[in-house]
Each structure stands twice: as C-alpha cells, then as structure tokens.
Amino acid sequence: MTSDFITFGAPQIQEAEISEVEACLRSGWLGTGPRVAQFEKDFALYKGLAHTQAAALNSCTAALHVGMVAANLEPGSEVVTTPLTFCATANAIIHAGLTPVLADVDPVTQCIDPAAIEAAITPRTSAILPVHFAGRPCDMDRIMQIADRHGLMVIEDCAHAIETEYRGRKAGTFGDIGCFSFYSTKNVATGEGGMIISSDDALIARAKVLALHGMSKDAWHRFGDVGYRHYQVVDIGFKYNMMDLQAAIGLHQLERVDANWTRRQHIWQQYMAAFADLPVGLPAPVEQDTRHGYHLFTPLIAPDAEGPTRDDALELMHRHGIGVGVHYLSLPEHPVYQQRFGWRPEQWPNAERIGRQTISLPISPKLVDSDIARVIAAFRSLFQHRAPAAATG
Ligand SMILES: Cc1ncc(COP(=O)(O)O)c(C=O)c1O
C-alpha cells in the first residue's frame, strides 16, 4: 500500500487523544474506571439523558445483544429488522435467543420501510429493530406508531447515527433502547467500543451487570481507592465492558463530534455537486426537519448505466489509491442466513438492488482538501474511460 493511499474510514486522532491515552497508561488503571464513567456522563449529556441512562460497552454488537437480553423479550419471539445492515444486527438478535424477520427498505431513503414492517408483523413479533442507515434517520413517527399499536419494543441501531436527529429529537431516544458504535471507522472512534442508552434506568443498570459477567460490582468499585468490596454474581452475564484506555480516546472524539460532523457535511456537499452529472444514483436529499449523520456517502452504480460495474468501480478506485467500501450486500446474500432461515435475496428486492449497486466513498473528517479532490477526480474518471477493470492497468 503506498503512503498516500486514502484508507477508507480512517479515524481522525489528535494530540488530545494521544495525551489522554498516555495519561491513562501512566495512571495504572487501564480497565473500566473513571474515564469510562466520564465518557458515559458526557455521552448521556450529548443525548440529553441522565448518567444512569447510558452504559459504555466494548461494541455496538454487545450493546444490541445485552440490550435485548436485558429487555426480557419472549424467548424465540420475532424481531423485525432491515436486510440492508451489517451482519451484527441480525447476529445480535439470534444470540439473544430471538428470531430475525426482515422488512425491505425504502428505495429512496434506504432505511427500513414502515409499510414493510407492518406487513412483517405476526402474533410472535416482540420488537422492531430499525437501523438509521448511513446516518439518515428512519421514519420514527410511523415506526413508533406501529410499535405502540402492536405493543412492540423498539431497539434503535444507531451505529451510523451518533449525531442524527429526527424532528428535533436525537437518534436512540425514540425507542426503548439505542445502541451506538465507536468502531474505528465510526463518527466517534475508540478503536472498538459501543454505548447503550435508555430512558429506563433499571434496564441500563441490568445491562451494566450483564455486561460484566453478571457481577454486582465492577472492578473499579472492588479495587478502587475506597478499599476492597465483595461482589456477588447475580446474573449469567457476558464480558462486554469498555476499558478506560478506549474511553480516553472517546472523551476527546466526543468533544469534536460536532466539528467533525460539519467537516463531513462539507465533504458530502462537495461530492453531491461534483457527481451531479454522472450516471450514478446519488443519495436522496436530507429530509426536512432532520439531521443526517453523514456517516456514509453511498452512490449507486446500476449495471446498465454508462460506466463501470459496481465491482469494477471498487477495483478501479483501489488502483487510484483510494479505499472504498460496500454497505452492504443485503443479509440474504450470505450463505449462513440462507441455510438457517431459507432467505433468498430477491425476497427483499430494494435491499438486494442497493446492495449490488452501492459503493461507499471516503468521508472521514481526516480527509484534507487535496484528498477530497483526489476522490472526486478518481470517481469521475471511472465514467470517462468507461472501460471494465479487467481491460485496464
Ligand atoms: C449498522 C451496524 N450495526 C451494528 C454494527 C456493529 O458495531 P460494532 O462493530 O461496534 O460492534 C455496525 C458496525 O459496523 C453497523 O454498521
């Protein structure tokens, strides 16, 4: 890989994070402790919640899993979710002893379609799990109406949606549970990391216990400077706690969350203007009275358009020294779900089509203006040569 390769989703790490990690290392306390507590407080404040309503974990996958276990959903019951998501969404449902049921996405917003949710509900449905795709909010008014009418829980997968708002309200605060990711490519990055939020303090308290083996006291409260305290194991838990080393990074990432959002909005707008004349499907305009998280920029390349195929475009961008991604091949494209649930991609045609046409271009706040210019020039050039990848290079 050349030194000027633009890595897809590279996090923006600054001196503040580096100094805080160093201070954490020098403090001798690396595991769950005061920095995690501060990060939870800061994140809760960002979401307009109390400190008792947020728990930092080691991933969004953990947040989804532990959230559904803590919610005491009927074992084996059905959770309606989107086929256009990362496998972790469905896997967490399965690990929680529940059954994923897919509802297709809206072809324009690429978020789960409320009408499809309604059609997927059965007497065994216990929850809806929408994903605010790419940072665009789902239609939460309609989703909450459906949930209320059928008495269903709502678990929001906000892995792309830290800054996302819908009608003045922040993503993750509509449903019973909101789950966030701080994976390296995310809008707030801690390497690996996640957060679960809820307005239900008791649910968060249970999630915290479940996230640390089911123990009644975490290590900070056993070994901290107030003297040893006994713990009791009160639940069959997991090992999902966040470390202070991770929170040290997150504290400063969160301080810059809005500045970085503004930078990504700028990149997004540059791409929209630069690609307006290309034969690609650009993301739909941001809906009124919403705030898009601008996590992913995902144009669509139709197979019959003038230009490369999507897969050729992935290869050609790489040859230009630009890392790209695919978010996502729809879940039913993967063999494990076909084998376990009998899913076929064509059952959810919108997600199938988007998954086969989509390409994610870099949109990290780390990109400098010359990087943005390179991405634009490279992507535009794919449509000037109109040659398949195999015939070039
Ligand atoms: C939509 C979605 N849900 C869940 C996850 C899982 O997040 P994590 O890697 O923090 O477990 C991701 C991560 O990429 C994601 O994109």
PDBQT file of the ligand as one rigid body, heavy atoms in Angstrom, charges set to zero:
ROOT
HETATM    1  C1  LIG A 401     -25.447  -0.906  11.263  1.00  0.00    +0.000 C 
HETATM    2  C2  LIG A 401     -24.442  -1.509  12.194  1.00  0.00    +0.000 A 
HETATM    3  N1  LIG A 401     -24.870  -2.174  13.275  1.00  0.00    +0.000 NA
HETATM    4  C3  LIG A 401     -24.012  -2.724  14.159  1.00  0.00    +0.000 A 
HETATM    5  C4  LIG A 401     -22.659  -2.625  13.971  1.00  0.00    +0.000 A 
HETATM    6  C5  LIG A 401     -21.735  -3.266  14.950  1.00  0.00    +0.000 C 
HETATM    7  O1  LIG A 401     -20.924  -2.312  15.565  1.00  0.00    +0.000 OA
HETATM    8  P1  LIG A 401     -19.614  -2.775  16.364  1.00  0.00    +0.000 P 
HETATM    9  O2  LIG A 401     -18.533  -3.005  15.379  1.00  0.00    +0.000 OA
HETATM   10  O3  LIG A 401     -19.314  -1.606  17.275  1.00  0.00    +0.000 OA
HETATM   11  O4  LIG A 401     -19.975  -3.985  17.136  1.00  0.00    +0.000 OA
HETATM   12  C6  LIG A 401     -22.150  -1.947  12.870  1.00  0.00    +0.000 A 
HETATM   13  C7  LIG A 401     -20.693  -1.851  12.664  1.00  0.00    +0.000 C 
HETATM   14  O5  LIG A 401     -20.171  -1.659  11.625  1.00  0.00    +0.000 OA
HETATM   15  C8  LIG A 401     -23.061  -1.373  11.951  1.00  0.00    +0.000 A 
HETATM   16  O6  LIG A 401     -22.624  -0.700  10.874  1.00  0.00    +0.000 OA
ENDROOT
TORSDOF 0
